[in-house]
Amino acid sequence: MGLFTEIVALPLAPVRSVMWVMAKTVEAAEREYYDPTPCENELAALEGALLNGEIDEAEYDRREDELLDRLEEIRAYWNGSADTPGPTR
């Protein structure tokens, strides 16, 4: 950009800064929301609870289906095939 453009756009600098911060915040929130690690850990804990007799087979199946659906949603997001827009890196 030229000097003239920089001078003219100077009043918009705070707006651009706020927009940049908002975009970075959204990216961080998406990374956290679509992180598969908590789901995978919960699946492992769920299997442990079943093996220890803390939950029955029906409860295990119900919760496992929910977690697998969530993992499918997460993988679809990262592969860009979900209805939601893919990550913006």
PyMOL Python script that loads the backbone (N, CA, C, O; Angstrom):
from pymol import cmd

cmd.read_pdbstr("""\
ATOM      1  N   MET A   1       0.837  -1.177   0.000  1.00  0.00           N
ATOM      2  CA  MET A   1       0.000   0.000   0.000  1.00  0.00           C
ATOM      3  C   MET A   1       0.881   1.239   0.000  1.00  0.00           C
ATOM      4  O   MET A   1       1.977   1.261   0.560  1.00  0.00           O
ATOM      5  N   GLY A   2       0.370   2.237  -0.633  1.00  0.00           N
ATOM      6  CA  GLY A   2       1.112   3.478  -0.670  1.00  0.00           C
ATOM      7  C   GLY A   2       0.889   4.300   0.586  1.00  0.00           C
ATOM      8  O   GLY A   2       0.015   4.005   1.402  1.00  0.00           O
ATOM      9  N   LEU A   3       1.680   5.310   0.717  1.00  0.00           N
ATOM     10  CA  LEU A   3       1.597   6.189   1.882  1.00  0.00           C
ATOM     11  C   LEU A   3       0.229   6.856   1.973  1.00  0.00           C
ATOM     12  O   LEU A   3      -0.341   6.955   3.059  1.00  0.00           O
ATOM     13  N   PHE A   4      -0.299   7.312   0.841  1.00  0.00           N
ATOM     14  CA  PHE A   4      -1.612   7.960   0.842  1.00  0.00           C
ATOM     15  C   PHE A   4      -2.695   7.004   1.333  1.00  0.00           C
ATOM     16  O   PHE A   4      -3.549   7.393   2.130  1.00  0.00           O
ATOM     17  N   THR A   5      -2.668   5.779   0.873  1.00  0.00           N
ATOM     18  CA  THR A   5      -3.653   4.782   1.281  1.00  0.00           C
ATOM     19  C   THR A   5      -3.545   4.506   2.780  1.00  0.00           C
ATOM     20  O   THR A   5      -4.556   4.373   3.468  1.00  0.00           O
ATOM     21  N   GLU A   6      -2.324   4.423   3.273  1.00  0.00           N
ATOM     22  CA  GLU A   6      -2.113   4.205   4.705  1.00  0.00           C
ATOM     23  C   GLU A   6      -2.693   5.350   5.527  1.00  0.00           C
ATOM     24  O   GLU A   6      -3.322   5.115   6.558  1.00  0.00           O
ATOM     25  N   ILE A   7      -2.491   6.563   5.088  1.00  0.00           N
ATOM     26  CA  ILE A   7      -2.986   7.735   5.816  1.00  0.00           C
ATOM     27  C   ILE A   7      -4.518   7.762   5.797  1.00  0.00           C
ATOM     28  O   ILE A   7      -5.152   8.038   6.816  1.00  0.00           O
ATOM     29  N   VAL A   8      -5.102   7.474   4.640  1.00  0.00           N
ATOM     30  CA  VAL A   8      -6.557   7.478   4.516  1.00  0.00           C
ATOM     31  C   VAL A   8      -7.177   6.355   5.347  1.00  0.00           C
ATOM     32  O   VAL A   8      -8.236   6.540   5.946  1.00  0.00           O
ATOM     33  N   ALA A   9      -6.532   5.208   5.386  1.00  0.00           N
ATOM     34  CA  ALA A   9      -7.073   4.050   6.104  1.00  0.00           C
ATOM     35  C   ALA A   9      -6.749   4.070   7.595  1.00  0.00           C
ATOM     36  O   ALA A   9      -7.238   3.219   8.338  1.00  0.00           O
ATOM     37  N   LEU A  10      -5.949   5.006   8.037  1.00  0.00           N
ATOM     38  CA  LEU A  10      -5.547   5.062   9.440  1.00  0.00           C
ATOM     39  C   LEU A  10      -6.723   5.091  10.421  1.00  0.00           C
ATOM     40  O   LEU A  10      -6.656   4.411  11.445  1.00  0.00           O
ATOM     41  N   PRO A  11      -7.786   5.838  10.159  1.00  0.00           N
ATOM     42  CA  PRO A  11      -8.911   5.815  11.102  1.00  0.00           C
ATOM     43  C   PRO A  11      -9.561   4.432  11.243  1.00  0.00           C
ATOM     44  O   PRO A  11     -10.230   4.167  12.242  1.00  0.00           O
ATOM     45  N   LEU A  12      -9.376   3.563  10.271  1.00  0.00           N
ATOM     46  CA  LEU A  12      -9.952   2.218  10.331  1.00  0.00           C
ATOM     47  C   LEU A  12      -9.052   1.217  11.047  1.00  0.00           C
ATOM     48  O   LEU A  12      -9.446   0.064  11.225  1.00  0.00           O
ATOM     49  N   ALA A  13      -7.881   1.616  11.451  1.00  0.00           N
ATOM     50  CA  ALA A  13      -6.937   0.699  12.097  1.00  0.00           C
ATOM     51  C   ALA A  13      -7.522   0.039  13.341  1.00  0.00           C
ATOM     52  O   ALA A  13      -7.342  -1.167  13.511  1.00  0.00           O
ATOM     53  N   PRO A  14      -8.214   0.765  14.218  1.00  0.00           N
ATOM     54  CA  PRO A  14      -8.795   0.082  15.385  1.00  0.00           C
ATOM     55  C   PRO A  14      -9.824  -0.970  14.988  1.00  0.00           C
ATOM     56  O   PRO A  14      -9.909  -2.026  15.615  1.00  0.00           O
ATOM     57  N   VAL A  15     -10.596  -0.688  13.961  1.00  0.00           N
ATOM     58  CA  VAL A  15     -11.603  -1.649  13.500  1.00  0.00           C
ATOM     59  C   VAL A  15     -10.916  -2.894  12.950  1.00  0.00           C
ATOM     60  O   VAL A  15     -11.334  -4.014  13.242  1.00  0.00           O
ATOM     61  N   ARG A  16      -9.874  -2.704  12.163  1.00  0.00           N
ATOM     62  CA  ARG A  16      -9.141  -3.852  11.616  1.00  0.00           C
ATOM     63  C   ARG A  16      -8.517  -4.664  12.740  1.00  0.00           C
ATOM     64  O   ARG A  16      -8.489  -5.893  12.676  1.00  0.00           O
ATOM     65  N   SER A  17      -8.022  -3.996  13.757  1.00  0.00           N
ATOM     66  CA  SER A  17      -7.417  -4.707  14.891  1.00  0.00           C
ATOM     67  C   SER A  17      -8.461  -5.532  15.635  1.00  0.00           C
ATOM     68  O   SER A  17      -8.207  -6.683  15.989  1.00  0.00           O
ATOM     69  N   VAL A  18      -9.618  -4.957  15.870  1.00  0.00           N
ATOM     70  CA  VAL A  18     -10.688  -5.682  16.543  1.00  0.00           C
ATOM     71  C   VAL A  18     -11.125  -6.882  15.708  1.00  0.00           C
ATOM     72  O   VAL A  18     -11.353  -7.965  16.246  1.00  0.00           O
ATOM     73  N   MET A  19     -11.242  -6.694  14.414  1.00  0.00           N
ATOM     74  CA  MET A  19     -11.644  -7.795  13.527  1.00  0.00           C
ATOM     75  C   MET A  19     -10.595  -8.909  13.547  1.00  0.00           C
ATOM     76  O   MET A  19     -10.950 -10.088  13.539  1.00  0.00           O
ATOM     77  N   TRP A  20      -9.323  -8.555  13.572  1.00  0.00           N
ATOM     78  CA  TRP A  20      -8.258  -9.550  13.624  1.00  0.00           C
ATOM     79  C   TRP A  20      -8.331 -10.347  14.924  1.00  0.00           C
ATOM     80  O   TRP A  20      -8.216 -11.572  14.916  1.00  0.00           O
ATOM     81  N   VAL A  21      -8.525  -9.640  16.045  1.00  0.00           N
ATOM     82  CA  VAL A  21      -8.631 -10.315  17.348  1.00  0.00           C
ATOM     83  C   VAL A  21      -9.845 -11.238  17.360  1.00  0.00           C
ATOM     84  O   VAL A  21      -9.764 -12.360  17.861  1.00  0.00           O
ATOM     85  N   MET A  22     -10.960 -10.780  16.818  1.00  0.00           N
ATOM     86  CA  MET A  22     -12.159 -11.611  16.770  1.00  0.00           C
ATOM     87  C   MET A  22     -11.924 -12.861  15.924  1.00  0.00           C
ATOM     88  O   MET A  22     -12.343 -13.955  16.303  1.00  0.00           O
ATOM     89  N   ALA A  23     -11.271 -12.707  14.803  1.00  0.00           N
ATOM     90  CA  ALA A  23     -10.996 -13.858  13.940  1.00  0.00           C
ATOM     91  C   ALA A  23     -10.098 -14.868  14.646  1.00  0.00           C
ATOM     92  O   ALA A  23     -10.333 -16.073  14.561  1.00  0.00           O
ATOM     93  N   LYS A  24      -9.076 -14.385  15.339  1.00  0.00           N
ATOM     94  CA  LYS A  24      -8.187 -15.279  16.079  1.00  0.00           C
ATOM     95  C   LYS A  24      -8.920 -15.983  17.216  1.00  0.00           C
ATOM     96  O   LYS A  24      -8.655 -17.151  17.497  1.00  0.00           O
ATOM     97  N   THR A  25      -9.840 -15.276  17.868  1.00  0.00           N
ATOM     98  CA  THR A  25     -10.621 -15.866  18.956  1.00  0.00           C
ATOM     99  C   THR A  25     -11.533 -16.965  18.424  1.00  0.00           C
ATOM    100  O   THR A  25     -11.654 -18.026  19.036  1.00  0.00           O
ATOM    101  N   VAL A  26     -12.166 -16.715  17.301  1.00  0.00           N
ATOM    102  CA  VAL A  26     -13.032 -17.722  16.688  1.00  0.00           C
ATOM    103  C   VAL A  26     -12.212 -18.942  16.285  1.00  0.00           C
ATOM    104  O   VAL A  26     -12.640 -20.073  16.512  1.00  0.00           O
ATOM    105  N   GLU A  27     -11.049 -18.732  15.695  1.00  0.00           N
ATOM    106  CA  GLU A  27     -10.185 -19.849  15.306  1.00  0.00           C
ATOM    107  C   GLU A  27      -9.798 -20.689  16.518  1.00  0.00           C
ATOM    108  O   GLU A  27      -9.830 -21.918  16.456  1.00  0.00           O
ATOM    109  N   ALA A  28      -9.434 -20.040  17.615  1.00  0.00           N
ATOM    110  CA  ALA A  28      -9.048 -20.772  18.822  1.00  0.00           C
ATOM    111  C   ALA A  28     -10.234 -21.541  19.393  1.00  0.00           C
ATOM    112  O   ALA A  28     -10.081 -22.678  19.839  1.00  0.00           O
ATOM    113  N   ALA A  29     -11.401 -20.935  19.381  1.00  0.00           N
ATOM    114  CA  ALA A  29     -12.598 -21.616  19.885  1.00  0.00           C
ATOM    115  C   ALA A  29     -12.952 -22.823  19.013  1.00  0.00           C
ATOM    116  O   ALA A  29     -13.334 -23.873  19.529  1.00  0.00           O
ATOM    117  N   GLU A  30     -12.824 -22.672  17.703  1.00  0.00           N
ATOM    118  CA  GLU A  30     -13.096 -23.798  16.804  1.00  0.00           C
ATOM    119  C   GLU A  30     -12.103 -24.927  17.020  1.00  0.00           C
ATOM    120  O   GLU A  30     -12.487 -26.096  17.026  1.00  0.00           O
ATOM    121  N   ARG A  31     -10.831 -24.593  17.197  1.00  0.00           N
ATOM    122  CA  ARG A  31      -9.830 -25.640  17.438  1.00  0.00           C
ATOM    123  C   ARG A  31     -10.149 -26.403  18.718  1.00  0.00           C
ATOM    124  O   ARG A  31     -10.018 -27.626  18.769  1.00  0.00           O
ATOM    125  N   GLU A  32     -10.565 -25.679  19.743  1.00  0.00           N
ATOM    126  CA  GLU A  32     -10.893 -26.333  21.008  1.00  0.00           C
ATOM    127  C   GLU A  32     -12.163 -27.167  20.887  1.00  0.00           C
ATOM    128  O   GLU A  32     -12.210 -28.295  21.378  1.00  0.00           O
ATOM    129  N   TYR A  33     -13.186 -26.630  20.243  1.00  0.00           N
ATOM    130  CA  TYR A  33     -14.457 -27.337  20.113  1.00  0.00           C
ATOM    131  C   TYR A  33     -14.314 -28.581  19.247  1.00  0.00           C
ATOM    132  O   TYR A  33     -14.931 -29.608  19.531  1.00  0.00           O
ATOM    133  N   TYR A  34     -13.518 -28.502  18.208  1.00  0.00           N
ATOM    134  CA  TYR A  34     -13.349 -29.617  17.282  1.00  0.00           C
ATOM    135  C   TYR A  34     -12.098 -30.444  17.569  1.00  0.00           C
ATOM    136  O   TYR A  34     -11.594 -31.123  16.674  1.00  0.00           O
ATOM    137  N   ASP A  35     -11.595 -30.400  18.788  1.00  0.00           N
ATOM    138  CA  ASP A  35     -10.454 -31.226  19.185  1.00  0.00           C
ATOM    139  C   ASP A  35     -10.965 -32.628  19.514  1.00  0.00           C
ATOM    140  O   ASP A  35     -11.817 -32.777  20.390  1.00  0.00           O
ATOM    141  N   PRO A  36     -10.464 -33.655  18.833  1.00  0.00           N
ATOM    142  CA  PRO A  36     -10.965 -35.010  19.079  1.00  0.00           C
ATOM    143  C   PRO A  36     -10.436 -35.650  20.365  1.00  0.00           C
ATOM    144  O   PRO A  36     -10.983 -36.658  20.812  1.00  0.00           O
ATOM    145  N   THR A  37      -9.401 -35.095  20.960  1.00  0.00           N
ATOM    146  CA  THR A  37      -8.766 -35.720  22.120  1.00  0.00           C
ATOM    147  C   THR A  37      -9.729 -35.944  23.292  1.00  0.00           C
ATOM    148  O   THR A  37      -9.749 -37.048  23.836  1.00  0.00           O
ATOM    149  N   PRO A  38     -10.528 -34.952  23.709  1.00  0.00           N
ATOM    150  CA  PRO A  38     -11.446 -35.211  24.822  1.00  0.00           C
ATOM    151  C   PRO A  38     -12.446 -36.330  24.526  1.00  0.00           C
ATOM    152  O   PRO A  38     -12.779 -37.117  25.412  1.00  0.00           O
ATOM    153  N   CYS A  39     -12.920 -36.399  23.297  1.00  0.00           N
ATOM    154  CA  CYS A  39     -13.857 -37.460  22.908  1.00  0.00           C
ATOM    155  C   CYS A  39     -13.177 -38.825  22.975  1.00  0.00           C
ATOM    156  O   CYS A  39     -13.752 -39.791  23.478  1.00  0.00           O
ATOM    157  N   GLU A  40     -11.965 -38.896  22.469  1.00  0.00           N
ATOM    158  CA  GLU A  40     -11.228 -40.158  22.499  1.00  0.00           C
ATOM    159  C   GLU A  40     -10.930 -40.579  23.934  1.00  0.00           C
ATOM    160  O   GLU A  40     -11.018 -41.761  24.267  1.00  0.00           O
ATOM    161  N   ASN A  41     -10.579 -39.618  24.783  1.00  0.00           N
ATOM    162  CA  ASN A  41     -10.335 -39.927  26.196  1.00  0.00           C
ATOM    163  C   ASN A  41     -11.602 -40.411  26.883  1.00  0.00           C
ATOM    164  O   ASN A  41     -11.562 -41.339  27.691  1.00  0.00           O
ATOM    165  N   GLU A  42     -12.723 -39.786  26.562  1.00  0.00           N
ATOM    166  CA  GLU A  42     -13.990 -40.190  27.161  1.00  0.00           C
ATOM    167  C   GLU A  42     -14.394 -41.591  26.695  1.00  0.00           C
ATOM    168  O   GLU A  42     -14.960 -42.363  27.468  1.00  0.00           O
ATOM    169  N   LEU A  43     -14.109 -41.914  25.449  1.00  0.00           N
ATOM    170  CA  LEU A  43     -14.374 -43.276  24.963  1.00  0.00           C
ATOM    171  C   LEU A  43     -13.549 -44.303  25.738  1.00  0.00           C
ATOM    172  O   LEU A  43     -14.059 -45.360  26.111  1.00  0.00           O
ATOM    173  N   ALA A  44     -12.294 -43.996  25.977  1.00  0.00           N
ATOM    174  CA  ALA A  44     -11.435 -44.906  26.740  1.00  0.00           C
ATOM    175  C   ALA A  44     -11.939 -45.057  28.173  1.00  0.00           C
ATOM    176  O   ALA A  44     -11.969 -46.164  28.712  1.00  0.00           O
ATOM    177  N   ALA A  45     -12.336 -43.941  28.788  1.00  0.00           N
ATOM    178  CA  ALA A  45     -12.865 -43.993  30.149  1.00  0.00           C
ATOM    179  C   ALA A  45     -14.177 -44.769  30.192  1.00  0.00           C
ATOM    180  O   ALA A  45     -14.445 -45.493  31.150  1.00  0.00           O
ATOM    181  N   LEU A  46     -14.980 -44.618  29.167  1.00  0.00           N
ATOM    182  CA  LEU A  46     -16.247 -45.333  29.084  1.00  0.00           C
ATOM    183  C   LEU A  46     -16.019 -46.843  29.008  1.00  0.00           C
ATOM    184  O   LEU A  46     -16.714 -47.621  29.662  1.00  0.00           O
ATOM    185  N   GLU A  47     -15.042 -47.242  28.208  1.00  0.00           N
ATOM    186  CA  GLU A  47     -14.718 -48.660  28.116  1.00  0.00           C
ATOM    187  C   GLU A  47     -14.214 -49.186  29.456  1.00  0.00           C
ATOM    188  O   GLU A  47     -14.555 -50.296  29.865  1.00  0.00           O
ATOM    189  N   GLY A  48     -13.406 -48.386  30.130  1.00  0.00           N
ATOM    190  CA  GLY A  48     -12.931 -48.775  31.456  1.00  0.00           C
ATOM    191  C   GLY A  48     -14.070 -48.935  32.441  1.00  0.00           C
ATOM    192  O   GLY A  48     -14.067 -49.863  33.249  1.00  0.00           O
ATOM    193  N   ALA A  49     -15.048 -48.036  32.381  1.00  0.00           N
ATOM    194  CA  ALA A  49     -16.206 -48.129  33.271  1.00  0.00           C
ATOM    195  C   ALA A  49     -17.008 -49.389  32.987  1.00  0.00           C
ATOM    196  O   ALA A  49     -17.515 -50.018  33.916  1.00  0.00           O
ATOM    197  N   LEU A  50     -17.130 -49.764  31.731  1.00  0.00           N
ATOM    198  CA  LEU A  50     -17.837 -50.991  31.379  1.00  0.00           C
ATOM    199  C   LEU A  50     -17.084 -52.207  31.906  1.00  0.00           C
ATOM    200  O   LEU A  50     -17.683 -53.111  32.489  1.00  0.00           O
ATOM    201  N   LEU A  51     -15.775 -52.225  31.698  1.00  0.00           N
ATOM    202  CA  LEU A  51     -14.972 -53.369  32.143  1.00  0.00           C
ATOM    203  C   LEU A  51     -14.941 -53.494  33.659  1.00  0.00           C
ATOM    204  O   LEU A  51     -14.825 -54.600  34.185  1.00  0.00           O
ATOM    205  N   ASN A  52     -15.042 -52.367  34.372  1.00  0.00           N
ATOM    206  CA  ASN A  52     -15.044 -52.383  35.841  1.00  0.00           C
ATOM    207  C   ASN A  52     -16.433 -52.626  36.420  1.00  0.00           C
ATOM    208  O   ASN A  52     -16.593 -52.703  37.638  1.00  0.00           O
ATOM    209  N   GLY A  53     -17.436 -52.747  35.556  1.00  0.00           N
ATOM    210  CA  GLY A  53     -18.788 -52.997  36.017  1.00  0.00           C
ATOM    211  C   GLY A  53     -19.503 -51.767  36.552  1.00  0.00           C
ATOM    212  O   GLY A  53     -20.525 -51.899  37.225  1.00  0.00           O
ATOM    213  N   GLU A  54     -18.994 -50.586  36.272  1.00  0.00           N
ATOM    214  CA  GLU A  54     -19.619 -49.353  36.751  1.00  0.00           C
ATOM    215  C   GLU A  54     -20.859 -48.984  35.953  1.00  0.00           C
ATOM    216  O   GLU A  54     -21.764 -48.332  36.472  1.00  0.00           O
ATOM    217  N   ILE A  55     -20.902 -49.402  34.687  1.00  0.00           N
ATOM    218  CA  ILE A  55     -22.076 -49.161  33.841  1.00  0.00           C
ATOM    219  C   ILE A  55     -22.436 -50.472  33.150  1.00  0.00           C
ATOM    220  O   ILE A  55     -21.602 -51.368  33.015  1.00  0.00           O
ATOM    221  N   ASP A  56     -23.687 -50.568  32.715  1.00  0.00           N
ATOM    222  CA  ASP A  56     -24.102 -51.782  32.011  1.00  0.00           C
ATOM    223  C   ASP A  56     -23.912 -51.608  30.503  1.00  0.00           C
ATOM    224  O   ASP A  56     -23.556 -50.529  30.029  1.00  0.00           O
ATOM    225  N   GLU A  57     -24.150 -52.670  29.774  1.00  0.00           N
ATOM    226  CA  GLU A  57     -23.934 -52.687  28.328  1.00  0.00           C
ATOM    227  C   GLU A  57     -24.825 -51.668  27.605  1.00  0.00           C
ATOM    228  O   GLU A  57     -24.385 -51.024  26.653  1.00  0.00           O
ATOM    229  N   ALA A  58     -26.069 -51.524  28.057  1.00  0.00           N
ATOM    230  CA  ALA A  58     -26.996 -50.590  27.406  1.00  0.00           C
ATOM    231  C   ALA A  58     -26.515 -49.143  27.556  1.00  0.00           C
ATOM    232  O   ALA A  58     -26.541 -48.370  26.599  1.00  0.00           O
ATOM    233  N   GLU A  59     -26.080 -48.791  28.753  1.00  0.00           N
ATOM    234  CA  GLU A  59     -25.558 -47.446  28.985  1.00  0.00           C
ATOM    235  C   GLU A  59     -24.291 -47.212  28.165  1.00  0.00           C
ATOM    236  O   GLU A  59     -24.094 -46.135  27.603  1.00  0.00           O
ATOM    237  N   TYR A  60     -23.444 -48.222  28.103  1.00  0.00           N
ATOM    238  CA  TYR A  60     -22.215 -48.126  27.309  1.00  0.00           C
ATOM    239  C   TYR A  60     -22.553 -47.882  25.843  1.00  0.00           C
ATOM    240  O   TYR A  60     -21.986 -46.988  25.215  1.00  0.00           O
ATOM    241  N   ASP A  61     -23.475 -48.674  25.297  1.00  0.00           N
ATOM    242  CA  ASP A  61     -23.843 -48.532  23.888  1.00  0.00           C
ATOM    243  C   ASP A  61     -24.415 -47.150  23.587  1.00  0.00           C
ATOM    244  O   ASP A  61     -24.090 -46.547  22.565  1.00  0.00           O
ATOM    245  N   ARG A  62     -25.270 -46.652  24.482  1.00  0.00           N
ATOM    246  CA  ARG A  62     -25.889 -45.342  24.273  1.00  0.00           C
ATOM    247  C   ARG A  62     -24.836 -44.238  24.264  1.00  0.00           C
ATOM    248  O   ARG A  62     -24.817 -43.400  23.362  1.00  0.00           O
ATOM    249  N   ARG A  63     -23.968 -44.240  25.259  1.00  0.00           N
ATOM    250  CA  ARG A  63     -22.951 -43.195  25.354  1.00  0.00           C
ATOM    251  C   ARG A  63     -21.885 -43.338  24.271  1.00  0.00           C
ATOM    252  O   ARG A  63     -21.368 -42.343  23.763  1.00  0.00           O
ATOM    253  N   GLU A  64     -21.562 -44.580  23.924  1.00  0.00           N
ATOM    254  CA  GLU A  64     -20.588 -44.794  22.858  1.00  0.00           C
ATOM    255  C   GLU A  64     -21.111 -44.243  21.538  1.00  0.00           C
ATOM    256  O   GLU A  64     -20.368 -43.610  20.788  1.00  0.00           O
ATOM    257  N   ASP A  65     -22.397 -44.487  21.253  1.00  0.00           N
ATOM    258  CA  ASP A  65     -22.984 -43.954  20.019  1.00  0.00           C
ATOM    259  C   ASP A  65     -22.907 -42.430  19.982  1.00  0.00           C
ATOM    260  O   ASP A  65     -22.594 -41.850  18.942  1.00  0.00           O
ATOM    261  N   GLU A  66     -23.190 -41.777  21.112  1.00  0.00           N
ATOM    262  CA  GLU A  66     -23.105 -40.318  21.174  1.00  0.00           C
ATOM    263  C   GLU A  66     -21.683 -39.844  20.902  1.00  0.00           C
ATOM    264  O   GLU A  66     -21.473 -38.896  20.145  1.00  0.00           O
ATOM    265  N   LEU A  67     -20.713 -40.501  21.518  1.00  0.00           N
ATOM    266  CA  LEU A  67     -19.313 -40.090  21.344  1.00  0.00           C
ATOM    267  C   LEU A  67     -18.817 -40.358  19.924  1.00  0.00           C
ATOM    268  O   LEU A  67     -18.073 -39.557  19.359  1.00  0.00           O
ATOM    269  N   LEU A  68     -19.231 -41.480  19.358  1.00  0.00           N
ATOM    270  CA  LEU A  68     -18.816 -41.780  17.982  1.00  0.00           C
ATOM    271  C   LEU A  68     -19.448 -40.800  16.994  1.00  0.00           C
ATOM    272  O   LEU A  68     -18.818 -40.409  16.012  1.00  0.00           O
ATOM    273  N   ASP A  69     -20.699 -40.404  17.258  1.00  0.00           N
ATOM    274  CA  ASP A  69     -21.327 -39.382  16.408  1.00  0.00           C
ATOM    275  C   ASP A  69     -20.557 -38.065  16.501  1.00  0.00           C
ATOM    276  O   ASP A  69     -20.339 -37.392  15.493  1.00  0.00           O
ATOM    277  N   ARG A  70     -20.153 -37.709  17.706  1.00  0.00           N
ATOM    278  CA  ARG A  70     -19.380 -36.480  17.908  1.00  0.00           C
ATOM    279  C   ARG A  70     -18.032 -36.566  17.185  1.00  0.00           C
ATOM    280  O   ARG A  70     -17.602 -35.605  16.547  1.00  0.00           O
ATOM    281  N   LEU A  71     -17.374 -37.714  17.290  1.00  0.00           N
ATOM    282  CA  LEU A  71     -16.094 -37.886  16.582  1.00  0.00           C
ATOM    283  C   LEU A  71     -16.281 -37.797  15.070  1.00  0.00           C
ATOM    284  O   LEU A  71     -15.436 -37.250  14.363  1.00  0.00           O
ATOM    285  N   GLU A  72     -17.377 -38.330  14.591  1.00  0.00           N
ATOM    286  CA  GLU A  72     -17.661 -38.246  13.157  1.00  0.00           C
ATOM    287  C   GLU A  72     -17.847 -36.788  12.733  1.00  0.00           C
ATOM    288  O   GLU A  72     -17.365 -36.373  11.680  1.00  0.00           O
ATOM    289  N   GLU A  73     -18.552 -36.018  13.564  1.00  0.00           N
ATOM    290  CA  GLU A  73     -18.734 -34.599  13.289  1.00  0.00           C
ATOM    291  C   GLU A  73     -17.393 -33.872  13.280  1.00  0.00           C
ATOM    292  O   GLU A  73     -17.149 -33.026  12.420  1.00  0.00           O
ATOM    293  N   ILE A  74     -16.529 -34.197  14.230  1.00  0.00           N
ATOM    294  CA  ILE A  74     -15.211 -33.567  14.314  1.00  0.00           C
ATOM    295  C   ILE A  74     -14.381 -33.899  13.086  1.00  0.00           C
ATOM    296  O   ILE A  74     -13.763 -33.015  12.492  1.00  0.00           O
ATOM    297  N   ARG A  75     -14.364 -35.152  12.708  1.00  0.00           N
ATOM    298  CA  ARG A  75     -13.569 -35.552  11.531  1.00  0.00           C
ATOM    299  C   ARG A  75     -14.104 -34.929  10.258  1.00  0.00           C
ATOM    300  O   ARG A  75     -13.332 -34.532   9.385  1.00  0.00           O
ATOM    301  N   ALA A  76     -15.425 -34.842  10.147  1.00  0.00           N
ATOM    302  CA  ALA A  76     -16.020 -34.203   8.970  1.00  0.00           C
ATOM    303  C   ALA A  76     -15.628 -32.728   8.916  1.00  0.00           C
ATOM    304  O   ALA A  76     -15.363 -32.193   7.839  1.00  0.00           O
ATOM    305  N   TYR A  77     -15.592 -32.077  10.066  1.00  0.00           N
ATOM    306  CA  TYR A  77     -15.187 -30.667  10.121  1.00  0.00           C
ATOM    307  C   TYR A  77     -13.759 -30.508   9.612  1.00  0.00           C
ATOM    308  O   TYR A  77     -13.497 -29.658   8.761  1.00  0.00           O
ATOM    309  N   TRP A  78     -12.842 -31.311  10.120  1.00  0.00           N
ATOM    310  CA  TRP A  78     -11.437 -31.177   9.738  1.00  0.00           C
ATOM    311  C   TRP A  78     -11.188 -31.614   8.312  1.00  0.00           C
ATOM    312  O   TRP A  78     -10.229 -31.162   7.687  1.00  0.00           O
ATOM    313  N   ASN A  79     -12.044 -32.498   7.778  1.00  0.00           N
ATOM    314  CA  ASN A  79     -11.907 -32.910   6.385  1.00  0.00           C
ATOM    315  C   ASN A  79     -12.626 -31.964   5.434  1.00  0.00           C
ATOM    316  O   ASN A  79     -12.511 -32.091   4.215  1.00  0.00           O
ATOM    317  N   GLY A  80     -13.373 -31.008   6.001  1.00  0.00           N
ATOM    318  CA  GLY A  80     -14.051 -30.022   5.181  1.00  0.00           C
ATOM    319  C   GLY A  80     -15.326 -30.508   4.541  1.00  0.00           C
ATOM    320  O   GLY A  80     -15.845 -29.847   3.642  1.00  0.00           O
ATOM    321  N   SER A  81     -15.858 -31.654   4.976  1.00  0.00           N
ATOM    322  CA  SER A  81     -17.066 -32.175   4.356  1.00  0.00           C
ATOM    323  C   SER A  81     -18.307 -31.966   5.206  1.00  0.00           C
ATOM    324  O   SER A  81     -19.370 -32.497   4.883  1.00  0.00           O
ATOM    325  N   ALA A  82     -18.194 -31.211   6.277  1.00  0.00           N
ATOM    326  CA  ALA A  82     -19.361 -30.949   7.135  1.00  0.00           C
ATOM    327  C   ALA A  82     -20.135 -29.762   6.588  1.00  0.00           C
ATOM    328  O   ALA A  82     -19.653 -29.037   5.717  1.00  0.00           O
ATOM    329  N   ASP A  83     -21.331 -29.573   7.103  1.00  0.00           N
ATOM    330  CA  ASP A  83     -22.125 -28.413   6.717  1.00  0.00           C
ATOM    331  C   ASP A  83     -21.514 -27.130   7.240  1.00  0.00           C
ATOM    332  O   ASP A  83     -21.737 -26.049   6.695  1.00  0.00           O
ATOM    333  N   THR A  84     -20.729 -27.267   8.320  1.00  0.00           N
ATOM    334  CA  THR A  84     -20.059 -26.102   8.884  1.00  0.00           C
ATOM    335  C   THR A  84     -18.821 -25.804   8.059  1.00  0.00           C
ATOM    336  O   THR A  84     -18.240 -26.712   7.465  1.00  0.00           O
ATOM    337  N   PRO A  85     -18.414 -24.556   8.015  1.00  0.00           N
ATOM    338  CA  PRO A  85     -17.204 -24.239   7.246  1.00  0.00           C
ATOM    339  C   PRO A  85     -15.977 -24.859   7.891  1.00  0.00           C
ATOM    340  O   PRO A  85     -15.917 -25.017   9.110  1.00  0.00           O
ATOM    341  N   GLY A  86     -15.014 -25.203   7.077  1.00  0.00           N
ATOM    342  CA  GLY A  86     -13.798 -25.818   7.564  1.00  0.00           C
ATOM    343  C   GLY A  86     -12.914 -24.843   8.314  1.00  0.00           C
ATOM    344  O   GLY A  86     -13.214 -23.651   8.385  1.00  0.00           O
ATOM    345  N   PRO A  87     -11.833 -25.342   8.870  1.00  0.00           N
ATOM    346  CA  PRO A  87     -10.937 -24.475   9.635  1.00  0.00           C
ATOM    347  C   PRO A  87     -10.308 -23.417   8.739  1.00  0.00           C
ATOM    348  O   PRO A  87     -10.029 -23.645   7.562  1.00  0.00           O
ATOM    349  N   THR A  88     -10.102 -22.273   9.331  1.00  0.00           N
ATOM    350  CA  THR A  88      -9.457 -21.181   8.600  1.00  0.00           C
ATOM    351  C   THR A  88      -8.075 -20.994   9.174  1.00  0.00           C
ATOM    352  O   THR A  88      -7.893 -20.279  10.159  1.00  0.00           O
ATOM    353  N   ARG A  89      -7.107 -21.629   8.563  1.00  0.00           N
ATOM    354  CA  ARG A  89      -5.731 -21.541   9.067  1.00  0.00           C
ATOM    355  C   ARG A  89      -4.936 -20.604   8.227  1.00  0.00           C
ATOM    356  O   ARG A  89      -3.752 -20.393   8.488  1.00  0.00           O
TER     357      ARG A  89
END
""", "prot")
cmd.dss("prot")
cmd.show_as("cartoon", "prot")
cmd.util.cbc("prot")
cmd.orient("prot")
